[in-house]
Amino acid sequence: MRTIFLAAMLSAVAALLSTQAYAGPVKRVVPQGKDGDYYYYQVKCTNGTEGSVVIQEKEKNVCAQAFGGERVCNAAWNVQKAAENACR
């Protein structure tokens, strides 16, 4: 009985850890500061790449850019959605 319980608990923990590892492409979003009406964020992705997010307050726009990639903007994004886009 004890062995079955232990095996079930280990399986549950392994399943939980594996779903958290694949929960999303964004590992971390780090605020870099403000310059005028622009807020800058550095994005660290789970696959090891990096990107950036810029919030253009005056234009009411949020832009995402993967390192070396093209900048894409969308007024409907928040920082998290833009960070996910930068990690794709």
N, C-alpha and C positions, 0 to 999 in steps of 0.2 A: 504494500500500500504506500509506504513511504517513498519507494523508488518511483512509482507511477506519478506521485505528486511532484517529486523533484524533476522528473522528466517533463511534465506538463509546464512547470514554472520556467524551466530553461527554454523550452520551446516558445513560450509566451514572451519572454525577455528577448530572445533572438528575433522574433517577428517584430516586436516593437522597435528594436534598434535598427533593423533593416528598413522599416518604413520611414523612420526619421532620417536616415541617411539619404533617402531618395525623395524627401518631402518637397524639395524645390531646388532650383539652380543657384540661388543666392546664399552665400555663406555669411556675408557680413556687409553692412552698409555703414560707412564712416563719414560723418559730417566733416567737411573741409573748411567751411566758413562762408561768409557772405561778402560780396563785392557789389556795392550799389543795390540794384534790384535782383541780383542773381545769387542763388544759394547753390553751393557745390557739394557733391557727395562722391566719395570713392566707393566703388562696388567691387567686392571680392567674391568670385564665383566658386562653387563647389568643385568645378573641373580645373581650378588653378588659374584661370584667366582673370583679367580685371577689366573694369569699365568705369564709366562715370554717369552721374545723373546731374542735370542742371535744372533748377526751377527758375523760370523767368517770371518773376512776380508781376511785373508791369504788363507783360503780354499774356499773362495767365496761361502759361504753357509749361509743360514738363518734357525735357529732352533726355534721351538715353543714348549712350554711345559705348560700344564695345571697343577695347583697346585696338587701335588701328582700323576701326570700322567706321561706318557712316552714321552720322547723327540723325536720329529719328525723334520727332516731337509729336506729342498728343496731349491736348488740353484736358482730356478725361482721365489721364493717368495720375496716380499718386506716386510717391517715392518708391514704394515696394513694386508696383507694376512696372515702372520704368527700369528698376534694377533687374527684374526678371527678364525684361527685353534686352538689357545690356549683356546678360549672361547667355543669351541664345546664340 
